[in-house]
Amino acid sequence: MTKPVGYYTNYTPGDGSLLEKLQSDYGAQFQLMTRREKLFLISSLAAQLCDLTPGRCRDEIYEIGHQINSNFALGDREGLIEALINQVRYGQGELPMQQ
């Protein structure tokens, strides 16, 4: 992350929020967290957001996830995370599930 966490969130300096504490404790770009800690937080946040999202995944998506983890290089997996995050955040609405 090259920009501070406030760029990506509604954090306002001096607001006393958890985001302010995270930035104070771990740096504005979370540079004081280990790679593993950052990946854990990504995983934790994604799992919770997935649980809150209605519907279910198609069976093939589980297989695709396995194939990605088995066959993609590290850089491609990181890039795919970034691409998916952008689609979740800025992509258009949900498509109907196909059978």
C-alpha positions as CSV (number, residue, x, y, z in Angstrom):
1,M,0.0,0.0,0.0
2,T,1.6,3.2,-1.1
3,K,-1.1,5.5,0.3
4,P,-2.2,5.9,3.9
5,V,-5.2,3.9,5.2
6,G,-7.3,7.1,5.2
7,Y,-7.1,7.2,1.4
8,Y,-9.1,4.0,1.3
9,T,-11.4,4.5,4.2
10,N,-13.5,7.2,5.9
11,Y,-10.8,7.8,8.5
12,T,-10.5,11.4,9.7
13,P,-7.4,12.3,11.7
14,G,-8.2,13.0,15.3
15,D,-11.6,11.2,15.2
16,G,-10.6,8.7,18.0
17,S,-11.7,5.7,15.9
18,L,-10.3,2.2,15.6
19,L,-8.8,3.3,12.3
20,E,-6.9,6.0,14.1
21,K,-5.6,3.5,16.6
22,L,-4.6,1.1,13.8
23,Q,-2.7,3.8,12.0
24,S,-1.0,5.0,15.2
25,D,0.0,1.4,16.2
26,Y,0.9,0.0,12.8
27,G,1.8,3.0,10.7
28,A,-0.2,5.0,8.1
29,Q,0.5,2.3,5.5
30,F,0.5,-0.7,8.0
31,Q,4.2,-0.9,7.5
32,L,4.6,-2.1,11.1
33,M,2.5,-5.3,10.4
34,T,4.1,-8.4,9.0
35,R,3.1,-9.8,5.6
36,R,1.3,-12.7,7.4
37,E,-0.6,-10.3,9.6
38,K,-1.8,-8.3,6.6
39,L,-2.9,-11.5,4.8
40,F,-4.7,-12.7,7.9
41,L,-6.6,-9.4,8.1
42,I,-7.5,-9.7,4.4
43,S,-8.7,-13.2,4.9
44,S,-10.7,-12.3,8.0
45,L,-12.4,-9.3,6.5
46,A,-13.2,-11.2,3.3
47,A,-14.7,-14.1,5.1
48,Q,-16.9,-11.9,7.2
49,L,-18.1,-9.8,4.2
50,C,-18.8,-13.1,2.3
51,D,-20.9,-14.3,5.2
52,L,-22.9,-11.0,5.1
53,T,-23.5,-11.2,1.4
54,P,-26.7,-13.0,0.3
55,G,-26.7,-16.0,-2.0
56,R,-24.2,-18.8,-2.5
57,C,-21.2,-19.5,-4.6
58,R,-21.5,-21.8,-7.6
59,D,-19.8,-25.1,-7.1
60,E,-17.3,-24.4,-9.9
61,I,-15.9,-21.3,-8.0
62,Y,-14.6,-23.6,-5.2
63,E,-12.7,-25.6,-7.8
64,I,-11.4,-22.5,-9.5
65,G,-10.1,-21.3,-6.1
66,H,-8.3,-24.6,-5.7
67,Q,-6.8,-24.4,-9.2
68,I,-5.7,-20.8,-8.6
69,N,-3.9,-21.7,-5.4
70,S,-2.3,-24.8,-7.0
71,N,-1.2,-23.3,-10.3
72,F,-0.8,-19.5,-10.1
73,A,2.5,-17.9,-9.3
74,L,2.6,-15.8,-6.1
75,G,2.6,-12.5,-8.0
76,D,-0.4,-13.6,-10.0
77,R,-2.3,-14.6,-6.9
78,E,-1.5,-11.2,-5.3
79,G,-2.6,-9.4,-8.5
80,L,-5.8,-11.4,-8.6
81,I,-6.6,-10.4,-5.0
82,E,-6.1,-6.8,-6.0
83,A,-8.3,-7.2,-9.1
84,L,-11.1,-8.9,-7.1
85,I,-11.0,-6.2,-4.4
86,N,-11.4,-3.5,-7.1
87,Q,-14.4,-5.4,-8.6
88,V,-16.0,-5.9,-5.2
89,R,-15.6,-2.2,-4.3
90,Y,-16.1,-0.5,-7.7
91,G,-17.7,-3.1,-10.0
92,Q,-21.2,-3.0,-11.1
93,G,-24.0,-4.8,-9.3
94,E,-24.6,-8.5,-8.9
95,L,-25.2,-10.8,-11.9
96,P,-27.9,-13.4,-11.5
97,M,-26.5,-16.8,-10.7
98,Q,-26.4,-19.1,-13.7
99,Q,-27.3,-22.8,-13.4
